[in-house]
């Protein structure tokens, strides 16, 4: 089993390398498109936008409570088919991400001497990669699908507000996004595609009593359409929206760099004078070859 999982991961990583080959050719530094090296823990527990992390911890807790409440509310009490819908898979992953992030941030805030293990941070990074891309993918598929959809409070919360929360989270947090980590959202989507096939082979029934989860994934009547949709969702749309997440992360870094440069100089009698504090920060960042530099508990991105 371990050998199968390891070989599958290697194959997906090769696929990811092919997907990001154009980016590799245009970015010789490698910082923008790849990097499995674990970032500093403060990238997961703090925001690079301000020093006082109390507000950020509160933001994490509110997001965790809100998504957990929506997830519990979305589970119907009279059916055991909740797990069959990909929207629920996506929202459960998003909820796990926010709950994990809140727990790590709270632990770090209450006791800075307690350092999260490397395994804990890697699990959180994987949840982040999965939840960000899949949330945007599901929202786009739901609202722009040619098939009819249900419009209601529950749909808006799980298929619209979720993407708003994703965009905010990518811009506010310090977690990096790397293009070659597309392997994780692709794996998430691929596992669901396998689940759909097994669901069909097992003869299970959907909400309407027919042998499919979604009508457009009916492998009995439209097998070619179902196959094309599953492959397109897994290997085209999901990677595309992972690229969108990486673009948002890049925008965050550029904006942080711009604000850092603007705040580095304070006008004194009409002259721009660099403050000693910002000069120290800038010097440390310029001298460091790392992608991230931690100074006084705050992570600065080396762009």
Secondary structure as UniProt FT lines:
FT   HELIX           2..19
FT   HELIX           21..26
FT   TURN            28..29
FT   TURN            31..33
FT   HELIX           42..45
FT   TURN            48..49
FT   HELIX           54..74
FT   TURN            77..78
FT   HELIX           82..84
FT   HELIX           86..110
FT   TURN            112..113
FT   HELIX           118..144
FT   HELIX           153..159
FT   HELIX           161..172
FT   HELIX           179..181
FT   HELIX           182..201
FT   TURN            202..203
FT   TURN            207..208
FT   HELIX           215..217
FT   TURN            219..221
FT   HELIX           223..232
FT   HELIX           233..237
FT   HELIX           238..262
FT   TURN            263..264
FT   STRAND          265..268
FT   TURN            269..270
FT   STRAND          271..274
FT   HELIX           276..287
FT   STRAND          292..295
FT   TURN            296..297
FT   STRAND          298..301
//
